[in-house]
Amino acid sequence: MSVVEVKQVAKLYNNGRGVRNVSFDVAQGDIFGLIGPNGAGKTTLLKMLTGLMRPDRGTIHIFGHSVTERFEQAMERVGCIVETADAYDYMSAYDNLKLSARFYPDLPRSRIGQALEQVGLAQYANERVGGYSLGMKQRLALASALLSNPRMVVLDEPTNGLDIEGMVDIRNTIRRLAQEHEITFLISSHMIHDLSLIANRVGIMNKGSLIRLGEANEWLRDGMTLEQYVVTHLQASKEADDDDE
Ligand SMILES: Nc1ncnc2c1ncn2[C@@H]1O[C@H](COP(=O)(O)OP(=O)(O)OP(=O)(O)O)[C@@H](O)[C@H]1O
């Protein structure tokens, strides 16, 4: 079953940039990586996916519900960190999550501890977030996205600004959540190496278009690193653009 279905979606800003005619699916259990250089349109696409922005054209369904027509049903089982989720440094992780939990009035209090457990922060729950490493802060943001027990999590640049330890930390957490809790992930990043270690499918974006869908680790089958695969397709797309001019 497809968790996400994006069909011919477009959103152009007044300057003519944005997202053009993008279609793809994300299947249950995928760790789907959205890759592309700066300005490729990844954030714009994720904003449409999470209802922060309305497409000019096309449709987006999540768990079978249209994001524009039935926003609440579509997002019911989705957690996301699209704009940077800042936490209050002077509060503990637990208290930060208590604040986030106000958005879910029916949430049992025990869920806060469970979410901290899921991201490996349970033992630091009562420490002030000001003393956390960046990787721990990012895991706390992930815990906040997990509060409502989502079946899918959308992350925009989850490893941006993290040091190597932080990156390894967040990657391992994502992999474990996918394996143990069967959570589907849609992750945008320009850190290709990082994504190559966790994603099983990728969409490569350039100048607002999805130029390639990489299925089931096909870059490995072709004997390439994900980096080589992405560069090859970006170059092919550039040559096609040059031929058109
Ligand atoms: N509010 C806006 N008004 C006008 N142009 C915009 C706006 N937001 C983004 N753009 C342009 O649209 C294009 C896609 O931007 P977007 O932020 O979606 O790309 P991205 O792939 O997420 O890039 P990055 O990795 O740098 O965040 C870029 O050329 C950007 O300059």
The ligand as a Gaussian input file, in Angstrom:
#p B3LYP/6-31G(d) Opt

LIG

0 1
 N        8.946000      32.192000      -0.803000
 C        9.647000      32.100000      -1.941000
 N        9.536000      33.052000      -2.904000
 C       10.225000      32.959000      -4.056000
 N       11.057000      31.936000      -4.367000
 C       11.206000      30.965000      -3.454000
 C       10.515000      30.990000      -2.193000
 N       10.860000      29.885000      -1.491000
 C       11.731000      29.203000      -2.275000
 N       11.932000      29.849000      -3.440000
 C       12.772000      29.409000      -4.573000
 O       12.223000      28.182000      -5.052000
 C       13.252000      27.258000      -5.346000
 C       13.060000      25.985000      -4.518000
 O       13.322000      26.302000      -3.138000
 P       13.300000      25.211000      -1.977000
 O       13.580000      25.918000      -0.704000
 O       12.060000      24.424000      -2.084000
 O       14.541000      24.307000      -2.399000
 P       15.360000      23.238000      -1.545000
 O       15.630000      22.110000      -2.476000
 O       14.663000      22.961000      -0.291000
 O       16.695000      24.018000      -1.257000
 P       17.595000      24.044000       0.089000
 O       18.294000      22.744000       0.110000
 O       18.507000      25.215000      -0.184000
 O       16.662000      24.294000       1.227000
 C       14.567000      27.975000      -5.072000
 O       15.049000      28.481000      -6.302000
 C       14.188000      29.093000      -4.130000
 O       15.030000      30.224000      -4.323000

